[in-house]
Amino acid sequence: MTKAELFAEIQKKSSFLCVGLDPDLDKIPTHLRTEKDPFFSFCKAIIEESADYAVAYKPNIAFFEALGPRGWESLQKVLEIIPKDIFTIADAKRGDIGNTSKLYAKAFFEQMSFDSVTVAPYMGADSVMPFLEFEKKWVILLALTSNAGSMDFQLLEDEYGKPLYQSVLEKSQEWGSPENLMYVVGATRGELIGEVRKIAPKNFFLVPGVGAQGGSLEEVAKYGMNSDCGLLVNSSRGIIYASSAKDFSKAAGREAKKLQVEMKEMLERFL
Amino acid sequence: MTKAELFAEIQKKSSFLCVGLDPDLDKIPTHLRTEKDPFFSFCKAIIEESADYAVAYKPNIAFFEALGPRGWESLQKVLEIIPKDIFTIADAKRGDIGNTSKLYAKAFFEQMSFDSVTVAPYMGADSVMPFLEFEKKWVILLALTSNAGSMDFQLLEDEYGKPLYQSVLEKSQEWGSPENLMYVVGATRGELIGEVRKIAPKNFFLVPGVGAQGGSLEEVAKYGMNSDCGLLVNSSRGIIYASSAKDFSKAAGREAKKLQVEMKEMLERFL
């Protein structure tokens, strides 16, 4: 998917919502747990009820990987039923030396057909660039994450006072363009999103941490939105585990719609 | 596996060799490519011929993942035939927020039964610690890698002149102990291994980059060895692709033995 196509979808739906698919056997409704492929049944129902309000789906690969080969089969099936005009993110946090990253890219872009994959920057240019060589595919590079541990290294300042996450932003702009490179920017640091936007004015940001992790959607939109929105704001648990009753997917749809309505208002105010 | 058990294996075999299993359909002998499970047949033959000389095997997860679910099935079968006294490393470079890292840990430690997994440090404490909660299991944390891109961020210095990889080493010592935490330390920077050893005197190092990537085994041993060896030196391509003829596994065995003989001499000189 191209950036223009993604922006068109955002405008069509008045939404920049990404729904995180984190299927967990301990949390999905009990009536699904005995099915042959509970993860697929769960995600399918969620997708059906939320697809009108979401412009992206983000399966969290760990949740599928933890089941072994059958988890990967579920993942492939889930990916196949996501409508083709919706952006797909393999949240995998991969990254390795060149020839190995190329194989991870093949896993997510060719073996499966995700639009994008999240990548960790620690190993530098040759660990990221192999993912950027696939046409119409995207890297979503970790810059400033939303977890407590983000403070351990990402905020470490160099001799000029520049924190590591800013070096990652600046250096990586030499590797890709706003047409194939997005960044993970955590919403728990609302005040920092504006800083990131200055360094990467045209790139899309994938913003986790709104909702369960405590970030404010309004702050994200105010400080982070650019002329083609430039934001995908993720919600996982707040949507997919809104209810564990039989009508869980209806509840998920309602929560997704609630966020979409807020996002519509943000788009009207800040775009 | 405990550290004492690993050291006992090193002494028994007079070797600190880790064999990297990077099966590639374009590189494995042609007569295997038409088999039902070429990766398994290839790795099995390599393991049979090299097991006397190796104390660790390191499947590179990307190579299996690129095949989708059947790649994961091959990986599980390969893991099952590695002799139980040999240390196993899932070279996966995982790392995510806490509940997600826990699932990656379950994938490699419970769904499969690897002894260790390589982990990327960018997301900090809560992305690494879930892996450390499994008894007799190990984290091998990226510190200083052997690729060109390692210079992009790992050598960035803070205001006191301390490079990032040293902050990773120091900070992570608060999270684990030499009994469950190793580090990836690239051999292409021989002179730096001594620096790393000063910061982490008791931890094992997994050292890639000897052989095809150009590092010197003698420098690694001289600067890196500690009183219980403290080194696992990896060779992948130099062993597994020593020959593409029908007797490829014999050639792999010969290369593994050649390294073991060198390592025996290093252990006599530096241990």
Interface residues (C-beta under 8 A of the other chain):
Chain A: D22 N60 A62 F63 E65 A66 L67 G68 P69 R70 W72 E73 Q76 D91 K93 R94 G95 D96 I97 G98 T100 S101 L103 Y104 K106 A107 Q111 M112 A120 P121 Y122 M123 G124 A125 D126 S127 V128 L142 T145 S146 N147 A148 G149 S150 M151 D152 F153 Q154 L156 E157 D158 E159 G161 L164 S167 V168 K171
Chain B: D22 N60 A62 F63 E65 A66 L67 G68 P69 R70 W72 E73 Q76 D91 K93 R94 G95 D96 I97 G98 T100 S101 L103 Y104 K106 A107 Q111 M112 A120 P121 Y122 M123 G124 A125 D126 S127 V128 L142 T145 S146 N147 A148 G149 S150 M151 D152 F153 Q154 L156 E157 D158 E159 G161 L164 S167 V168 K171
